[in-house]
């Protein structure tokens, strides 16, 4: 694997010996020549950095940012695996790196630097959390701390689970997230499952696999979200649409009834819900009001999905009012919840910050191009590359080439643009690099092209591959303009974290479509398998529902949220 990134030395302040920070270097005769006013000035300059440090609440990174802006030279970098605070850009839209109290302050900052630093890298914050959402998150954190793994209430719930049947509604109820498919699908379903947990007052625990180790920080203070290894259901990763314990099959075999008057005592100790792309009619009953009453009586819910099923939750009447209070702007859901829940570990965040500071940070504009080639696409890379160029001409994305070589050299410092290519393949990067090496651009800008990795194939089962993929998702999200592949969950997360509306490259089947791409009008991800209205009881107002749940721009059969 080729990798363009450099490893820089540990960050340190390089201060000239004649600067006020090193007054001991001055000879006494110099102090005498300065006189009393000069001595006062020296004392002020000596104490000013200390005052800034104290005013920043003792935050070293904030003090270093101030010193950098004061033209003190800062060498930026982070050795792999170090807990050293990474260099972060200054941004006046944030407080302490947190998005308006979205995240609890009750964390050890050094244990997860991205939690506090990632927001500082974004130029703008498109949405702030509602006060209702912030309070709901604080309430959830308290619930998770009370009911998390190895607490007395958790152990009591495990006893009920081992009994094989429900006895009573417990103080703590759980939804267990089961990982499926690639990193993009997993993040989308994590966010979806967490929202469902908030709406139903359940505690979310995740079944962590070896390939997920070292990816995400623990998101909840003073507790873990990892399902303990001694969890009694041992075949959890083998559960699928045909499992006898699935909600659909238990209904079809009359093991349970979706009668709202069903007694808790008549239910098994847990239920499995299948919400993946192969979802069938009875599985979709999960979104019906009457069925949610029954599902809510199970103390343990095991949930399997590869979809961003948030849009479908809007079809459930019991969630409608709460969703409106949590997210006045429908388009903000993934953006806010992902920035709350998904934080790369220090090792992954080191990949992001080292690469960004080495190659991207100084560019006036950063253009991210994410290219995903699905197995059903049978056209050559030349066709895909031409589609990207056609799209760029249509939407004015890439700097236009000066094919005649007539652009005059500008004596003033030209602006620079960086193109970040995220793809499993190196071919597209090489084409862009050659294009801008062989030709200048009409606007006289400097153009640089970068690709962090090219793994050639998706290797979800390998931890290091997932770490690099997560780093590239975050690098994509730090771009100002994004062109992403239709249908790609990797791209969905990149622009969802960025809080920008991307340009979608329409999937090519036999020839380049016309138009080759389309601009998104919502930054929300797409639910690739839409909801079909199969509920017989109370339903939401169809007209109101269709005002903010519409067809995806890039997938004809998908649905997504719009404002």
C-alpha positions, 0 to 999 in steps of 0.5 A, spaced: 500 500 500 502 506 498 501 512 502 502 519 501 502 521 509 508 523 512 510 522 520 512 529 523 516 530 529 512 531 536 510 538 536 514 543 540 515 551 540 521 554 536 522 560 539 528 565 537 533 566 543 532 573 542 525 573 544 522 575 550 520 568 552 528 567 553 530 573 557 535 569 561 539 569 554 539 577 555 546 580 558 545 585 564 548 590 560 542 590 555 537 590 561 540 596 563 540 600 556 533 598 556 531 602 562 525 602 567 520 602 561 524 597 557 524 592 563 516 593 564 515 591 557 520 585 558 516 583 564 509 584 560 511 580 554 514 574 559 507 574 563 503 574 557 503 567 554 502 565 562 496 569 562 493 567 555 494 560 558 490 561 565 485 565 561 484 559 556 482 555 562 489 551 562 488 548 555 494 547 552 492 547 545 488 553 546 494 557 548 498 554 542 493 556 537 493 563 540 501 563 540 501 561 533 496 566 531 501 571 534 506 569 529 510 564 534 512 558 529 509 552 531 511 545 528 505 541 527 505 533 528 503 527 532 507 521 532 503 515 531 500 512 537 502 518 541 497 522 546 500 528 545 495 533 543 494 534 536 495 541 532 488 544 531 486 550 527 483 556 530 475 557 529 471 562 532 464 558 531 466 553 537 467 553 544 472 548 547 472 544 541 465 542 542 458 544 538 454 548 543 454 543 549 452 537 544 457 533 548 458 532 555 464 536 559 465 530 563 470 526 559 478 526 560 480 530 554 486 526 552 483 520 552 479 522 546 482 528 542 477 528 536 471 529 541 474 536 543 478 537 536 474 535 530 469 541 530 475 546 530 477 543 523 470 545 520 469 552 517 462 552 519 457 549 523 450 548 519 446 546 525 446 547 533 443 542 537 436 544 540 436 545 547 431 539 548 436 535 544 441 537 549 437 535 555 435 529 552 442 527 551 444 528 558 438 524 560 440 518 556 448 519 559 445 518 566 441 512 564 447 509 560 451 510 567 445 507 571 444 501 566 451 500 563 455 493 563 456 490 570 452 495 574 447 491 578 441 493 574 444 490 568 446 484 572 438 483 574 436 484 566 441 479 565 438 474 570 431 475 566 434 474 560 437 467 562 430 465 565 428 465 557 421 469 558 419 476 560 417 477 568 416 484 568 418 491 565 425 492 568 428 498 570 433 498 564 431 495 557 436 494 552 437 495 544 443 491 542 446 493 535 449 488 531 454 490 526 453 488 518 457 489 512 462 495 511 464 501 515 459 506 512 453 501 513 455 500 520 456 508 522 449 509 519 446 504 523 449 506 529 446 513 529 439 510 527 439 505 533 442 510 537 436 515 535 431 509 536 434 508 543 433 515 545 426 515 542 424 509 546 428 510 553 433 504 551 440 503 553 444 502 546 450 496 547 454 494 541 456 487 539 464 489 538 468 485 533 475 484 532 475 489 526 472 494 530 477 495 535 481 501 535 476 505 531 471 509 536 472 512 542 467 510 548 461 515 547 458 516 554 461 518 560 463 513 566 460 507 562 461 503 556 457 501 550 461 495 549 456 488 550 460 484 555 463 478 552 459 473 557 453 476 554 449 469 554 446 469 547 452 466 543 450 466 536 448 473 536 452 474 529 449 468 526 442 471 527 438 473 520 432 474 517 430 466 518 431 466 525 426 463 529 427 469 534 425 474 529 419 479 530 417 477 524 417 469 525 414 469 532 408 473 529 408 468 523 408 462 528 403 465 533 409 465 538 407 472 540 401 477 538 401 484 536 395 485 540 397 492 544 394 488 550 399 483 550 401 481 557 409 482 558 409 475 562 407 472 555 413 474 551 420 471 550 426 474 554 428 477 547 426 479 540 430 480 534 429 485 529 431 484 522 431 491 518 436 490 513 436 491 505 432 484 504 427 486 509 420 483 508 413 485 509 412 483 517 419 486 518 416 492 516 411 492 522 417 494 526 415 502 524 407 501 526 405 504 532 401 497 535 407 493 533 412 498 537 407 497 543 409 490 543 416 491 541 417 496 547 415 490 552 421 486 551 427 488 555 432 485 550 431 487 543 437 485 538 437 489 532 440 488 525 441 493 519 445 495 514 440 501 513 440 508 515 433 507 517 431 514 521 427 516 515 422 510 516 422 512 524 418 518 522 412 514 519 411 511 527 406 516 530 408 515 537 415 518 535 412 524 531 412 529 536 418 527 540 422 527 533 420 534 532 422 537 539 429 533 538 430 536 531 426 542 528 431 542 522 430 535 519 436 535 515 440 536 521 439 529 524 445 525 522 450 531 522 448 532 530 448 525 532 454 523 528 458 528 531 455 526 538 456 519 537 462 517 533 469 519 535 475 516 532 480 514 537 487 517 538 490 513 533 485 514 527 485 521 529 492 522 528 492 519 521 487 525 520 491 530 523 497 528 520 495 528 513 491 534 514 496 538 517 501 536 512 497 536 505 491 540 506 491 545 511 494 551 507 489 550 501 484 556 500 479 551 497 479 543 498 475 539 493 473 532 495 472 526 490 470 520 493 469 514 487 466 508 489 465 502 483 460 497 485 460 490 482 455 491 478 458 497 474 461 494 468 464 500 465 472 502 464 475 507 469 476 511 463 468 512 462 468 513 470 473 519 469 470 522 463 463 522 467 467 526 473 470 531 468 463 532 465 460 533 472 465 538 473 464 542 467 456 542 469 457 544 476 464 548 476 467 543 481 474 542 478 479 548 476 479 549 469 485 547 465 488 552 460 489 547 454 492 553 450 498 554 455 496 562 455 495 563 462 500 569 464 504 568 470 501 572 476 506 575 480 502 576 486 501 570 490 496 565 487 490 561 491 491 554 491 486 548 491 487 541 493 483 535 490 483 529 495 481 523 492 478 517 496 478 511 492 480 504 493 484 505 486 490 509 484 488 510 477 483 516 478 489 519 483 494 518 477 489 521 472 488 527 476 495 528 478 497 528 470 492 532 468 494 538 473 501 537 472 501 537 464 497 543 464 496 550 468 489 552 470 485 558 467 485 562 473 492 561 475 491 557 481 496 552 484 492 545 484 495 539 488 492 532 488 492 527 494 490 520 495 491 517 502 491 510 500 489 505 495 487 499 498 485 496 491 479 492 495 475 493 501 477 489 507 472 490 512 475 484 516 481 487 517 482 492 523 487 497 520 483 497 513 477 500 517 482 505 521 484 508 514 477 508 512 475 512 518 480 517 517 479 518 510 471 519 511 474 524 516 479 527 511 473 527 506 468 531 511 474 537 512 473 538 504 469 545 502 466 541 496 464 534 495 463 530 489 461 523 491 458 516 488 451 515 488 449 509 493 455 509 497 454 509 504 462 511 505 460 518 501 454 519 505 458 519 512 463 524 509 458 529 507 454 528 513 459 529 517 461 535 513 454 538 514 454 540 506 450 538 500 454 534 495 454 533 488 452 525 486 455 522 481 450 518 478 451 510 477 453 508 470 450 502 467 453 502 460 454 509 458 455 516 462 448 518 464 445 525 462 446 529 466 452 525 469 451 528 476 446 532 481 446 536 486 443 534 493 438 538 496 439 535 503 445 533 507 441 527 510 443 520 508 439 516 504 435 510 506 436 505 500 430 500 502 424 505 503 418 504 507 412 501 505 405 503 508 403 496 511 400 498 518 393 497 519 392 501 526 394 509 527 398 512 522 401 519 521 398 524 516 401 522 509 401 529 507 405 532 513 410 525 512 411 527 505 413 534 506 419 532 509 420 525 507 422 524 499 425 520 494 433 520 494 436 525 489 441 519 487 437 513 488 430 512 485 427 507 490 430 510 496 427 515 501 431 521 505 429 527 510 428 534 507 427 541 510 
